[in-house]
């Protein structure tokens, strides 16, 4: 199965756009405080229905103000609503779905005595499941859940491709509250009897748009088909997350409704699909055969110079094949590039990501991979995007 691919260029000057260029100066969506003493009185999250343990966790994580998607989603998800959350990258979607899941799990514990807790929390039987398409996003979500779990006393672990099966098996040989997993590895663990999904009462499918368009649908069908059937008198809660809502995605969700997803309401951030006022856009209308030459010309105007400050540029391609072709052409032209896509070994992806982050080189990945990997694009000053003009790709 192919995930999209991407290209990062460490250039001294911001590259001009081939299809789209953005220069980004965005404030963080999460106001933070330097000490807990700076935040006293009523917690802004308290009015959204969170319990004291979750409020303490947020205070410990130095998160003060809920983001717009969190304000919209928390009250509805706390009521058990099945929904798809739509908000841009870096908007706080991860906490928007993790906090309600945590609240539900803790509420369930409060109603149990010691004997009941022993049957509630069992080895190999997670109570909540978060499915993600990439290792990078899995690590991000698992890291956030681990930090939350430290405060609210919930356990979590991660099973993803590229890690040793034996090590992951041991991680599951203890009570697990929240499991973050990639579909392929979870199927392998399930089929080997290393994990059982009969106790799952909350299901999250993160980057559902990527999951449905990049070949994960059959695996999701295998994993979630049986979970849709009510157990213990109730059906699991289903939450999907996406950075965009398009006509194509709505159609996909409608087609799988009743197979492994229930009917989902939509919770959208008010600024969904809107460009930040701090981003400058330029567009160039080019034929396919002209794009490589134009890209070389544009980037060639900004090669390394002794007096220039190094800046990074991210170039999005629509698939792995085109990303590989562009990377080859630009290396031949003398540009310093690193690649980043799903057909690369995970260790090499991490190495290349570090090189790009440190400004030593650049990265190549398809159009959807950056958001699927949970990357924060706010830190990248310039990017080039081979814009899709398929009507179904737009809202």
N, C-alpha and C positions, 0 to 999 in steps of 0.2 A: 504494500500500500504506500502511496506517495503522499508526503506532506509537502507544502510549498517550500521554496528555497530562497535565500537572501544574500545580498552582497554589501559589505561594509567597506568604505574607502576612508582611510585616514589621509586627509588632504589639508594643506595649510590654509587654503581659502575655502569658504563654503562653495560647494559645486552648484552650478546653475542647473535648473531642472531640465530633464529631457521630457518628462510628461508632467511631473509635479514636483515642486521644491518647497519645502517649508522650513522657515527659520523659527525656532520654538523658544519662547521665553515664558513659560507657564509657571504660576505659583503652585505649590503642592496643594492637592485637594484635602489634605489632612492637617489642620492646624495642630501643632504640638507644643508642649510646654517643657521647659528644661528641668523642672522639678515638680514633684507632686504637690508641694506647698503652694505652687503658683495656681493650682486648680482646687479651689475650695467651694463649698456650697453644693447646690444641686447640680448633678452631672447632666449635661445636655442630652445624653442618651437615655436618661431615666424616663423621660416623657414618652419614649418609644416603646416602653414595656419591658425593659431588660431588668433582670434580677440583680441583687447586690454583687454576686460573684462575678457576673459579666461586667458590671460597672467597675469593679476593682481591677479586673483584667485590663480593661481599656485604660484606666488610670495608670496601671503599671506599664502599659505599652506606650504611655504618653500620647494617647489619641484623645483629643478633647471634643472636637466638633464632628458630628456625623456628616458624611458627604450627602449630596442630593439623592443619590440612588439608595443610600442607607435609610434616609428619612422616609422615602417612599416604600421601600421593601420590608423593613423590619416589622411594622405593625401587621402587615398582611401575612407575611410568612410565619409570624408568631401565632397566628390563628390557624395555621396548618394549610394555608392555601397552596395549591399547585400552580406554579407560575414560571414564566421565562423572564429573567432580568436582562434588560438591554441598556447598557451604558458603555461609554468609551473606555479604552485602555487607561489604567491608572485612576479610575473613578471610585474605587473601593468596593467593587463587586464581590471580592473574596470574602471580606468581612460581612457584606450584606447577606450572604447566604450562610456563612459559618456561624454567625452569632445566633440566628434562630435555631439552627440545628443544635448548638450547644445548649440553648435554653430548654428545648424540648427534652434533650437527654437528661439534663439535671432535674427537670420537673418529674420525669419518670422515676428517677432515683429517690426523690423525696417521699414518694408514696410507698417505698419498700422498706421492710425491716432488714436486718442482717441476713436472714435466710433468703429473703426475696432478692437481695442484691447478688447473692451467690448464683442464682439462676438467671439474673438479668445480665450480668457481665461474665462471659465465658470465653475461654481460649478459642481462637480460630473463628469466632462468630462476631463480626463487627455489627454495631448497632446503626451506624450511618456509613454511607459509601459516597465518595467523591471520585468521579471518573474524569480523567483529563487526557488530552491527546498527545502531550509531549513530556519528556523528562523534565525540561526546564520549568514548565508550569507546575508539574507535580511537586518539584522541590520548593517552589514558591508557596503553594497552597499548604504543603506539609509543614513548612517552616512557620507559617502563620498559625496553623492549628496547634503546633507544638507549643508556641508561645501562649496561646489562649489556654491550652490544656494545663499549663504550669499553674495558672491562677485558679482555674475552675475545677481542677483535679479530674480531668478526663484524659484517657490515654489515646494515642494515635500512632499510626505507622504508615509506611509508604511501600508499595510494591510496584516496581516499574521495570521495563526491559533494560538490559545492560548491567544489572546488579546480579550478584550470585544468588541462585535459587536457594541454596542451603542456608545462607544468611537470612534471606527473607522468610524462609520457613520457620526459623527460630524466633523471628520477630512476631510471628503469628501464634506462637505457642504460649500465649498469655492473653488475658482479657483485653480486647480491643474495642474501644468506643467508636473511633472514627478511622476509616481506612481510605487512604488516597491511593488511587491505582490507575494504571493505564489498562485499557481493555484487554489487549493481547496477553499481557503477563497475568492478569487476574484470571482469565480463562484457564491458563496453564496451571495456576495454583489451585483453582477450584477443581479441575479435572483430576489433579493428583491427590485430592482430599486434604489439602493444606489449609483451605478456607471454605466456610459454609456461609451462604447468604440468607439463610432462613430467618435470621434475627434482624435483618436490615429494615428499619422503619423510616429512614430518610435517605433519598437518593438525589445526588447532585450530578448533573452532566455539564461540566464547564466547557466553554468554547463549543457549544453545541453546533454552531454553524460549521466549524471546521470538522467536527466529528461526522456530520452528515454529508459533507461534500468531499471528504478525503478518504472515503472507504471504510470508515469505522462502523457503519450502520449494521452490517451482519454480526459483528462482535457485540454490539449493544443489544441486538435482538436476542442473541444467545444468553447474555447476562441478565437482562432485565425483563424478558418475556414472562418468566414465572413470577417475578416480584410484583407484577401488576395485579395479581390475584390477591384479594383481601386475605389477611391472616390475623388471627386473634380479634376478629370482628372489625378490623380496620385495614385500609390500604396504606402503603407507605406514602409519605409526602414526596413529591417530585419537584425539583427545582432545576431549571436550565439557565445557563448564563451565556451571554453573547455580547460582542461589542457592536453589533449592528442587527437590525431587523429588516430583511429584504422580502420582496414578494416570493422569491425562490425559497427562502427559509420558512416562511409561513406555509407554503405549499408542502414542503417536506414534513413539517410538524403535523400538518393535517393528515397526510398520507399514513403516518405511523401511529396516529392516535388510536388507542385501543389495542395496539400490538405490544408495545413496550413503553408507551407514554400515555398518561391520561390527557384529558383536555386541559390545556394550560391557559391561564389568564396572562396578560402582558403587563409588565411593570417597566416603564421606560423613563429614563432620565430626561429632563426637559430639554437638555442641550444635545440629545442624541442626533447624530448626523449633521451637526452644525460645526463649522470650522471655528477654531479659536481666533479671536480678533488679533492675537499676537503672531499669527502665522501668515507669512506672505506666500501667495501661490502664483506660479507662472505655468502656462500650458503651451505645449508645442504639438502641433498636429503632424505626425510623421507616419509614413508607411513602414511596414515591418522590416523591409530590407534596408531601410535608411537608419534604423535606430542605433545599431552598433557604431556606425561611422559618426553619427551625431553625438553619441555618448563619448566616444574617444575625443572628438573635437572639443566638447564642453569641458571635460575633465582635463584635457591637455592644456587648457588655458590657466590651470591652477596647480601645476606640478610643484613639488617641494622646492622651496627656496630658503636661503639662509636667514632672511629677514622676516619670513612669514610665520605666523602662529599656526600650529597644527590643529586642524579641526577634522572631525569625523563626518563621513557621509554614508548613509545607508541607501542601498539601491534595491528595490523590491522587483522581483520577477514573478510571473504568474505560475511557473511550475519549475520542477527540478531541472528538467532538460534545458530550458531556456537559461536558467541561472548558470548551469555548467558552461554553456556556450558563451555567455557574456563574460564569465570569469576568465575563460581561456583567452578570449579576444583581448581583454584588457591587460592580462598578464603579458601577452605577446607585445602589447603596446608599451610595456614598462611600468604599469601601475602596480602599487603595493596593495594586494588584495588578499583577504582570507574568505573562505566559503563557509556557509552554514546552512545545511539542509538535512532532511531525514535520511538520506542515503549514506550519510557519513557516520562513522563510529562515534558513539556518544563522547568518548574521551577527546577525540579530535574536535568535536563541536565545542566542548567546554574550553579547550585550549585556544581555539580561534575566537571564541567569545571574549576570553580574557585579553587576548591580543588587541581586539577592537576596543574593549573597555579602557585599556591602558593607553590607547592612542597609537599603538605600534603598527597597526594595520587596519584592514577593512573586512567587511563580511558580506557574504552572498546568501540570500534565502528567498523562497517564493513569497508571493503577496501576503498570504495569510499567516506565515510562520511566526512573525514577530509577535502578533497578539496571541497566538496559540502558545508561545513560549513564555508569555507573561512579561515580555520586555517592557521597560519603561522608556517610551520614545521621547519623553520630555528632555532627557539628557543628551539627545542627539541633535546637533544644531541644524543639520541639513539632510534632506533625503530626496531620492528620485524614485518615482513610482510609475511603472508601466500600467497605466489606468485601463481597467476593463470597461468595455462599452456594451456588454451584454445587459439587456434591460433587466433581467432577473437579478443582477448583481447590485441593483440600487433599490432604495426604499420605495 
